[in-house]
Amino acid sequence: ESSFAPGGLKLAEGRPYSQKRVDTDRANILARYLQAGYLTASFRETVNAVSKSDPHHLDVTYHIYEGPRVYTANVITLGRERTKQRLIDEDTGTIEPERPLTETALLTSESKLYEHTGVFDWAEVDPKRQITTQTQEDVLVKVHESKKNQLTYGFGFEIINRGGSVPSGTVALPNLPPIGLPSNYTTSQRTFYGPRGTFQYTRNHVRGKGESLSFTAFAGRLDQRAAVYYIDPRLHWSKWSATASASYELNQENPIYSSRVGLGSYQIQRFLDRSKANVFFLRYSFSKTDLTRLEIPELVPPEDQHVRLSTIAANFTRDTRDNPLDEHKGMLQSLELDFNTTKLGSSVDFAKLIEQTAYYKQITHDIVWANSIRIGLAQPFANSFVPLSEQFFTGGGNTLRGWPLDSAGPQRPVPVCSTRPVSCTLIQVPTGGNELLVLNSELRIPLPMKKGLSVVSFYDGGSVFPRIGFHDFTSLYSNNVGLGFRYATPVGPIRFDIGRNLNPVPGIKPTQYFVTIGQAF
């Protein structure tokens, strides 16, 4: 063993000769030399029989030409205009004067420069001259800065017919699950027309340190919205990044309701390790939601039609999955705590805890066993309540696949009345809950007849419960089983699932179908 072969050689005395082992030794040794600054190191092997009478025993000799060990003389930046030199220096920090110049440092520095969104069109980090016999060399950091301003806009004219029958057959209020409406439900009809326009402006590299500021707006006859975002990838030159945003929307397009939603938030986050598997963030947000013109007043209780939330949140996530789009091994763990209080401007007092753990293991013949557990707790205090928009809902293609989206758990009857003709029908509406439990387990089995095609068998269990403590557990807990197919694509697997609810409830089909992209969890 040596510093250039710390694990020893694959080819050794007494072992069978193998060209593959020689190639492995070559790759390992040269990699060590390049990491030590020997940028022109070369390797060749000679193989000779010990004697003509003994051709089955070989003498193998590794010949290594080290070449000069190259040290960094100076690091010179070319092409910098608005960019602060500190930004480039931090990305190329592994290249230091009077230190060995390594290929790893060159490649890593160039890769880091490309990580900045909207800063550089291209970047190169190379020695100034080709390495031959010199022992010192300057390093050139060449960059070309991107355009700092981007502007897009558009104008048009629109005609909107609001009312009559509801084409989708469902209504989805802000932050609430979709509700199925009776097939004969109609509302009063009215036609609106007028101009519409869109506008988007982005300023990249605001102060020369990779920040970006963007503003988007849309204005139509029944929908107006605007948003502004500010991203600082290196907050005060620290390892923290920061994102600030503010948005507002007034929407009157839906024949069932009108909504006004305002949101502002500020979030800081950082990775806790070099592998970027662990991330921690803190967030403060303030939102105000107002619902008006409710054609079905019973859909949303009066106390939930005007809600202010002032939220302090903390989240820790650990992600060791091999491929977030199509996992075969690793874990995903996430824990988040949210706190709302009237002392900070909220209209309600409550706290929420959300935990998820997902585990993926590749077993025999590329079969993947995937498991997930999700737990949520919401607790009001100071004689307050948890608003409907902040309660837990479950059901659908990513949770309980024997239910429509967010439909599992306690239900309540709501009268839905049409005006033409006058008629009323009772529908079942999910009420949500202050406690969530979802268990998922599935086997992903590749099929030999087609590469990328696999079949999945799964079990989903859980529900939402009205209060912490699993109240009415036996009556609300839902067991779901099913089969599915996956077809791998570059953007994630195309997924088709059929789920069956083993504890069906009246008015909801016990068999559900889902077609989407990406694994269920």
Residue pairs with C-beta under 8 A, 6 or more apart in sequence:
1 7
1 8
3 32
3 36
4 29
4 32
4 33
4 36
5 25
5 28
5 29
5 32
6 32
7 28
9 21
9 25
10 18
10 21
10 22
10 24
10 25
10 28
11 17
11 18
11 21
11 22
11 25
11 60
15 21
17 47
17 58
17 60
22 45
22 60
25 62
26 43
26 45
29 43
29 62
29 64
30 41
30 42
30 43
33 41
33 64
33 66
34 41
34 102
34 103
34 104
35 102
35 103
35 104
36 69
36 100
36 102
37 69
37 70
37 71
37 100
37 101
37 102
38 66
38 67
38 68
38 69
38 70
39 67
39 70
39 101
39 102
39 103
39 127
39 131
40 65
40 67
40 68
40 131
40 132
41 64
41 65
41 66
41 67
42 64
42 65
42 67
43 62
43 63
43 64
43 65
44 62
44 63
45 60
45 61
45 62
45 63
46 60
46 61
46 63
47 58
47 59
47 60
48 58
48 59
49 55
49 57
49 58
49 59
50 57
50 58
50 59
67 133
68 131
68 133
68 134
68 135
69 100
69 135
70 100
70 101
70 127
70 131
70 134
70 135
70 136
70 137
71 98
71 99
71 100
71 101
71 135
71 136
71 137
72 95
72 96
72 97
72 98
72 99
72 100
72 101
72 136
72 137
72 138
72 139
73 97
73 136
73 137
73 138
74 97
74 138
74 139
75 92
75 95
75 96
75 97
75 138
75 139
75 141
76 128
76 138
76 139
76 140
76 141
77 85
77 88
77 141
77 143
78 140
78 141
78 142
78 143
79 142
79 143
79 144
79 145
80 88
80 143
80 145
81 145
82 145
82 148
82 205
82 208
83 119
83 143
83 145
83 205
83 208
83 209
84 207
84 208
84 209
86 209
86 237
87 116
87 119
87 208
87 209
87 210
87 234
88 113
88 141
88 143
90 234
90 237
91 109
91 112
91 113
92 109
92 112
92 113
92 125
92 139
92 141
93 109
94 102
94 104
94 105
94 108
94 109
95 101
95 105
95 106
95 109
95 125
95 139
101 127
101 137
101 139
106 125
106 126
106 127
106 139
107 125
109 125
109 141
110 123
110 124
110 125
113 120
113 123
113 125
113 141
113 143
114 120
114 123
116 210
116 233
117 204
117 210
117 212
118 146
118 202
118 204
118 205
118 212
119 145
119 146
119 204
119 205
119 210
120 143
120 144
120 145
120 146
121 144
121 145
121 146
122 143
122 144
123 141
123 142
123 143
123 144
124 140
124 141
124 142
124 143
125 139
125 140
125 141
125 142
126 139
126 140
126 142
127 137
127 138
127 139
127 140
128 137
128 138
128 139
128 140
129 137
129 138
131 137
145 205
146 204
146 205
147 204
148 203
148 204
148 205
149 201
149 202
149 203
149 204
150 200
150 201
150 202
150 204
151 200
151 201
151 202
152 198
152 199
152 200
153 197
153 198
153 199
153 200
154 197
154 198
155 195
155 196
155 197
156 195
156 196
156 197
157 193
157 194
157 195
157 196
158 193
158 194
158 195
158 196
158 220
158 221
159 191
159 192
159 193
160 191
160 192
160 193
160 221
160 222
160 253
161 189
161 190
161 191
162 189
162 190
162 191
162 192
162 222
162 252
162 253
162 254
162 255
163 186
163 187
163 188
163 189
163 190
163 255
164 186
164 187
164 189
164 255
165 185
165 186
166 181
166 185
166 186
166 187
166 255
166 256
169 180
169 181
169 183
170 178
170 179
170 180
170 181
171 178
171 179
171 181
171 254
171 256
171 257
171 296
171 299
172 178
172 179
173 179
173 256
173 257
173 259
173 291
173 299
173 300
174 259
174 261
174 289
174 291
174 389
175 289
175 389
175 390
176 300
176 388
176 389
177 393
177 405
177 406
177 407
177 430
177 432
178 404
178 405
178 406
179 299
179 427
179 429
180 404
180 427
181 416
181 427
182 416
182 418
182 425
182 427
184 418
184 423
184 425
185 416
185 418
185 425
186 418
186 419
186 420
187 255
187 256
187 295
187 418
187 419
188 255
188 419
192 221
192 222
193 221
194 220
194 221
195 221
196 218
196 219
196 220
196 221
197 218
197 219
198 216
198 217
198 218
199 215
199 216
199 217
199 218
200 214
200 215
200 216
200 217
201 214
201 215
201 216
202 212
202 213
202 214
202 215
203 212
203 213
203 214
204 212
205 211
205 212
206 212
206 213
209 232
209 234
209 237
210 232
210 233
210 234
211 230
211 231
211 232
211 233
212 229
212 230
212 231
213 228
213 229
213 230
214 228
214 229
215 226
215 227
215 228
215 229
216 226
216 227
216 228
217 225
217 226
217 227
218 224
218 225
218 226
222 251
222 252
222 253
223 249
223 250
223 251
223 252
223 253
224 249
224 250
225 247
225 248
225 249
225 250
225 251
226 247
226 248
226 249
227 245
227 246
227 247
227 248
228 245
228 246
228 247
229 243
229 244
229 245
230 243
230 244
230 245
231 241
231 242
231 243
232 241
232 242
232 243
233 241
234 240
234 241
235 241
235 242
235 268
238 270
239 270
239 271
240 268
240 269
240 270
241 268
241 269
241 270
242 266
242 267
242 268
243 265
243 266
243 267
243 268
244 265
244 266
244 267
245 263
245 264
245 265
246 263
246 264
246 265
247 261
247 262
247 263
247 264
248 261
248 262
248 263
249 259
249 260
249 261
250 258
250 259
250 260
251 258
251 259
251 260
251 261
252 258
252 293
255 295
256 294
256 295
256 296
256 299
257 291
257 292
257 293
257 294
257 295
258 291
258 292
258 293
259 289
259 290
259 291
259 292
260 288
260 289
260 290
260 292
261 287
261 288
261 289
261 290
262 287
262 288
263 285
263 286
263 287
263 288
264 285
264 286
264 287
265 283
265 284
265 285
265 286
266 283
266 284
266 285
267 281
267 282
267 283
267 284
268 281
268 282
268 283
269 279
269 280
269 281
269 282
270 279
270 280
270 281
271 278
271 279
272 278
272 279
272 280
277 318
277 319
277 320
278 316
278 317
278 318
279 316
279 317
279 319
280 314
280 315
280 316
280 317
281 314
281 315
282 312
282 313
282 314
283 311
283 312
283 313
283 314
283 315
284 310
284 311
284 312
284 313
285 309
285 310
285 311
285 313
286 308
286 309
286 310
286 311
286 345
287 308
287 309
287 311
288 307
288 308
288 309
289 306
289 307
289 389
290 305
290 306
291 300
291 305
291 306
292 305
294 300
294 305
296 414
296 416
296 417
298 414
298 415
299 414
299 429
300 388
301 388
303 385
303 387
304 387
304 388
304 389
306 347
307 347
307 348
307 387
307 389
308 345
308 346
308 347
309 340
309 346
309 347
309 348
309 387
309 390
310 340
310 341
310 344
310 345
310 346
311 338
311 339
311 340
311 346
312 338
312 339
312 340
312 344
313 336
313 337
313 338
313 339
314 336
314 337
315 334
315 335
315 336
315 337
316 334
316 335
316 336
317 332
317 333
317 334
317 335
318 331
318 332
318 333
318 334
319 330
319 331
319 332
319 333
320 330
320 331
320 332
321 327
321 329
321 330
321 331
321 332
321 360
322 328
322 329
322 330
322 360
325 491
325 492
325 493
325 518
325 519
326 488
326 492
326 493
326 519
327 358
327 360
327 368
327 370
327 519
328 360
328 362
328 366
328 368
329 360
329 361
329 362
329 368
330 360
331 357
331 358
331 359
331 360
332 356
332 357
332 358
333 356
333 357
333 358
334 354
334 355
334 356
334 357
335 353
335 354
335 355
336 352
336 353
336 354
336 355
337 351
337 352
337 353
338 351
338 352
338 353
338 354
339 351
340 346
340 348
340 349
340 350
340 351
340 390
341 349
341 382
342 348
342 349
342 382
342 384
348 380
348 384
348 385
348 386
348 387
349 380
349 381
349 382
349 384
350 378
350 379
350 380
350 381
350 384
350 385
350 386
350 390
351 378
351 379
351 381
352 376
352 377
352 378
352 379
352 386
352 390
353 375
353 376
353 377
353 378
354 374
354 375
354 376
354 377
354 436
355 374
355 375
355 376
356 372
356 373
356 374
356 375
357 372
357 373
358 370
358 371
358 372
358 373
358 521
359 370
359 371
359 372
360 368
360 369
360 370
360 371
361 368
361 369
361 370
362 368
363 369
365 446
366 446
367 443
367 444
367 445
367 446
368 443
368 444
369 441
369 442
369 443
369 444
370 440
370 441
370 442
370 443
370 444
370 519
370 521
371 440
371 441
372 438
372 439
372 440
372 441
372 521
373 437
373 438
373 439
373 440
374 399
374 436
374 437
374 438
374 462
375 436
375 437
376 392
376 435
376 436
376 437
377 434
377 435
377 436
377 468
378 386
378 390
378 391
378 392
378 434
378 435
378 468
379 386
379 434
379 468
380 386
380 434
386 434
388 431
388 432
391 431
391 432
391 433
391 434
391 464
392 432
392 433
392 434
392 435
392 436
392 464
393 406
393 407
393 408
393 409
393 430
393 432
393 464
394 400
394 403
394 406
394 408
394 409
394 436
394 438
394 462
394 463
394 464
395 403
395 404
395 405
395 406
395 407
395 408
395 409
395 430
396 403
396 404
396 405
396 406
396 407
396 514
397 405
397 495
397 497
397 514
397 516
397 520
398 520
398 521
399 408
399 438
399 440
399 460
399 462
400 408
400 438
400 460
400 461
400 462
400 463
400 478
400 480
400 499
400 501
401 458
401 460
401 480
401 482
401 497
401 499
401 512
401 514
401 520
402 460
402 478
402 480
402 481
402 482
402 499
402 500
402 501
402 502
402 510
402 511
402 512
403 478
403 480
403 499
403 501
403 508
403 512
404 508
404 509
404 512
406 430
407 430
407 508
408 430
408 462
408 463
408 464
408 478
409 430
409 431
409 432
409 433
409 463
409 464
409 465
409 476
410 430
410 431
410 432
410 433
410 464
410 466
410 472
410 476
411 428
411 429
411 430
411 431
411 505
412 428
412 429
412 431
413 426
413 427
413 428
413 429
414 426
414 427
414 428
414 429
415 424
415 425
415 426
416 424
416 425
416 426
416 427
417 423
417 424
417 425
418 424
427 507
428 505
428 506
428 507
428 508
430 464
431 466
432 464
433 463
433 464
433 465
433 466
433 467
434 465
434 466
434 467
434 468
435 464
435 465
435 466
435 467
435 468
435 469
435 470
436 462
436 464
436 465
437 462
437 463
437 465
437 470
437 477
438 460
438 461
438 462
439 459
439 460
439 461
439 462
440 458
440 459
440 460
440 461
440 520
440 521
441 458
441 459
442 456
442 457
442 458
442 459
442 520
443 456
443 457
443 458
444 454
444 456
444 486
445 454
445 455
445 456
445 457
446 453
446 454
447 453
447 454
447 455
452 487
452 488
452 489
453 485
453 486
453 487
453 488
454 485
454 486
454 487
454 488
454 493
455 483
455 484
455 485
455 486
456 483
456 484
456 485
456 486
456 497
457 481
457 482
457 483
457 484
458 481
458 482
458 483
458 484
458 497
458 499
458 520
459 479
459 480
459 481
460 479
460 480
460 481
460 482
460 499
461 477
461 478
461 479
461 480
462 477
462 478
463 476
463 477
463 478
464 476
465 471
465 472
465 473
465 476
466 472
477 503
478 501
478 502
478 503
479 501
479 502
479 503
480 499
480 500
480 501
480 502
481 499
481 500
481 502
482 497
482 498
482 499
482 500
483 497
483 498
484 495
484 496
484 497
484 498
485 495
485 496
486 493
486 494
486 495
486 496
486 519
487 493
487 494
489 517
491 517
492 517
492 518
492 519
493 517
493 518
493 519
494 515
494 516
494 517
495 514
495 515
495 516
495 517
495 518
495 519
495 520
496 513
496 514
496 515
497 513
497 514
497 520
498 511
498 512
498 513
499 511
499 512
499 513
499 514
500 510
500 511
501 508
501 510
501 511
501 512
502 510
504 510
